[in-house]
Amino acid sequence: MNRTLSLSLLLTTVLLGTACARASEEAVSSPATATATTAASAVAVAAGPTIDPELPLAIVHKTASCGCCGVWADHLKAAGFPVEIRDTDDMHPVKQRLGVPAGKASCHTAEIAGYVVEGHIPAEDIKRLLEERPTARGLVLPGMPAGSPGMEMPDGYVQPYTVELVRTDGSTEPFAQHGQGG
C-alpha cells in the first residue's frame, strides 16, 4: 500500500509539474489567453496588493516557463511582500549556493532577509520565520503539494504537507503542518 501511495504521489507531482509548465506555455501561445492575462494583470496592478513596508524583499528564482512559480509569487505579493522575479535556465546553482538540502527541492527558490525559502511555502510561515528569527538557513517544502500556495485545487483540497526548517548544519525539522488529515 505504501509503495502504491508513493508512486501515486510521484506521478501526481510529475503531472502537476507538466501541467504547470503547459499552462504557462498555453498562456504565451494563445493570443486570447494572453490578452485576458494581460487585462487581468493590468487590473491587478491597478488594484494592486499593498506592500507592507515592514516586510523584506523576496527575490524569487524560477524558470521562465513555470506558471505555478508566478502564482506563488503573487501569493507573496498579496501577503504584502515586495517581490522581484529572476528567471533562470538552471536552478541547480541557485539551490546549491543557498544551501537547499539534497532531496528537499521544489520548482522555485526565494531569498528573503538572508533566509532561503524553497517551494510553495505559505506566506504566514515565512512571516513567522521572520518574527522568530531562528539560527537557520531557512524553510523548505519539497515537491509541489496539491493545495499549497500556487498549487491550489479547484475543489479546495489541500494535501497534508510539512514545511521544514533547515538548520545551519543542513538538518531539517518540522516547522509547520498544513492540509487536511489523512
C-alpha positions as CSV (number, residue, x, y, z in Angstrom):
1,M,0.0,0.0,0.0
2,N,2.8,2.5,0.8
3,R,4.5,1.7,-2.4
4,T,1.3,2.4,-4.4
5,L,0.7,5.6,-2.4
6,S,4.3,6.7,-3.1
7,L,4.1,6.0,-6.8
8,S,0.7,7.9,-6.9
9,L,2.2,10.9,-5.2
10,L,5.3,10.8,-7.5
11,L,3.0,10.6,-10.6
12,T,0.8,13.4,-9.3
13,T,3.9,15.6,-8.7
14,V,5.2,14.9,-12.3
15,L,1.7,15.6,-13.8
16,L,1.3,18.8,-11.8
17,G,4.7,20.0,-12.9
18,T,3.9,19.2,-16.5
19,A,0.5,20.9,-16.2
20,C,2.2,23.9,-14.6
21,A,4.6,24.3,-17.5
22,R,2.0,23.6,-20.1
23,A,-0.4,26.2,-18.6
24,S,2.4,28.8,-18.8
25,E,3.2,27.8,-22.5
26,E,-0.5,28.0,-23.4
27,A,-0.8,31.5,-21.9
28,V,2.1,32.6,-24.1
29,S,0.9,30.8,-27.3
30,S,-2.8,31.8,-27.2
31,P,-3.5,35.4,-28.2
32,A,-6.9,35.3,-26.5
33,T,-5.4,33.9,-23.3
34,A,-2.5,36.4,-23.4
35,T,-4.9,39.3,-23.9
36,A,-7.1,38.1,-21.0
37,T,-4.0,37.5,-18.8
38,T,-2.7,41.0,-19.7
39,A,-6.0,42.5,-18.9
40,A,-6.2,40.7,-15.6
41,S,-2.6,41.7,-14.8
42,A,-3.5,45.3,-15.6
43,V,-6.5,45.2,-13.2
44,A,-4.3,43.5,-10.5
45,V,-1.7,46.2,-10.9
46,A,-4.3,49.0,-10.8
47,A,-5.9,47.4,-7.7
48,G,-2.5,46.1,-6.6
49,P,-1.8,44.4,-3.3
50,T,-0.5,46.8,-0.7
51,I,3.2,46.3,0.1
52,D,3.9,46.1,3.7
53,P,7.0,48.4,4.3
54,E,7.9,46.2,7.3
55,L,8.4,43.1,5.1
56,P,11.7,42.4,3.3
57,L,12.1,41.9,-0.5
58,A,11.5,38.4,-1.7
59,I,13.8,37.5,-4.6
60,V,12.2,34.6,-6.4
61,H,14.4,32.5,-8.7
62,K,12.4,30.3,-11.2
63,T,12.4,29.1,-14.7
64,A,10.6,31.3,-17.3
65,S,8.1,28.5,-18.1
66,C,6.9,27.9,-14.6
67,G,3.4,29.2,-14.2
68,C,2.9,27.9,-10.6
69,C,6.0,29.8,-9.5
70,G,4.4,33.1,-10.7
71,V,1.2,32.2,-8.8
72,W,3.2,31.6,-5.7
73,A,5.0,35.0,-6.2
74,D,1.5,36.6,-6.5
75,H,0.6,34.9,-3.1
76,L,3.6,36.6,-1.5
77,K,2.6,40.0,-3.1
78,A,-1.0,39.5,-1.8
79,A,0.5,39.0,1.7
80,G,2.4,42.3,1.5
81,F,5.8,41.2,0.4
82,P,7.7,43.2,-2.3
83,V,8.7,40.6,-4.9
84,E,11.5,40.6,-7.5
85,I,11.4,37.7,-10.1
86,R,14.6,36.4,-11.5
87,D,14.1,33.9,-14.4
88,T,17.0,31.4,-14.9
89,D,17.6,28.4,-17.1
90,D,19.4,26.4,-14.5
91,M,18.1,26.4,-10.9
92,H,20.7,24.0,-9.6
93,P,23.4,26.6,-8.9
94,V,20.9,28.8,-7.1
95,K,19.8,26.0,-4.9
96,Q,23.4,24.9,-4.2
97,R,24.5,28.4,-3.4
98,L,21.6,28.9,-0.9
99,G,22.1,25.5,0.7
100,V,18.9,23.7,-0.2
101,P,19.5,20.2,1.2
102,A,19.5,17.2,-1.2
103,G,16.0,15.8,-1.8
104,K,14.3,19.0,-0.5
105,A,14.0,20.9,-3.8
106,S,10.9,22.3,-5.4
107,C,10.3,24.3,-8.6
108,H,11.4,27.7,-7.3
109,T,13.7,29.2,-4.7
110,A,13.4,32.5,-2.9
111,E,15.8,34.6,-0.9
112,I,14.1,36.6,1.9
113,A,16.0,38.5,4.6
114,G,19.0,36.2,4.5
115,Y,16.9,33.0,4.5
116,V,16.3,30.5,1.7
117,V,12.6,29.8,1.1
118,E,12.3,26.7,-1.1
119,G,9.0,25.8,-2.7
120,H,5.3,26.6,-2.2
121,I,5.5,27.8,1.4
122,P,2.6,29.8,2.8
123,A,3.3,33.4,3.4
124,E,2.2,33.1,7.0
125,D,5.0,30.6,7.6
126,I,7.6,33.0,6.1
127,K,6.3,35.8,8.3
128,R,6.6,33.5,11.4
129,L,10.2,32.7,10.4
130,L,11.0,36.4,10.1
131,E,9.4,37.1,13.5
132,E,11.1,34.2,15.3
133,R,14.5,34.7,13.5
134,P,15.9,31.2,14.3
135,T,19.5,30.5,13.5
136,A,18.8,28.6,10.3
137,R,19.3,28.5,6.6
138,G,15.5,28.9,6.0
139,L,12.4,26.9,5.1
140,V,11.8,24.1,2.6
141,L,8.7,22.4,1.2
142,P,9.9,19.6,-1.1
143,G,7.8,18.9,-4.2
144,M,4.6,20.6,-5.2
145,P,1.9,19.6,-2.7
146,A,-1.6,19.9,-4.0
147,G,-3.4,22.9,-2.4
148,S,-0.3,24.7,-1.3
149,P,0.1,28.3,-2.4
150,G,0.5,28.3,-6.2
151,M,-0.9,24.8,-6.4
152,E,-4.4,25.4,-5.4
153,M,-7.1,22.8,-6.3
154,P,-10.5,23.8,-7.8
155,D,-12.3,21.8,-5.1
156,G,-10.2,23.4,-2.3
157,Y,-8.5,20.2,-1.4
158,V,-5.2,20.6,0.5
159,Q,-2.9,17.6,0.6
160,P,-1.3,17.2,4.0
161,Y,2.3,18.6,3.9
162,T,5.0,19.7,6.3
163,V,7.1,22.9,5.9
164,E,10.6,22.1,7.3
165,L,13.1,24.4,9.0
166,V,16.6,23.9,7.6
167,R,19.2,24.3,10.4
168,T,22.7,25.8,9.6
169,D,24.1,22.2,9.5
170,G,21.7,21.2,6.8
171,S,19.5,19.1,9.1
172,T,15.7,19.7,8.9
173,E,12.9,19.6,11.4
174,P,9.1,20.2,11.1
175,F,8.2,23.9,11.2
176,A,4.5,23.9,10.2
177,Q,1.8,21.4,9.3
178,H,-0.8,22.1,6.6
179,G,-3.6,20.3,4.9
180,Q,-6.5,18.0,5.5
181,G,-6.0,14.9,7.7
182,G,-5.4,11.6,6.1
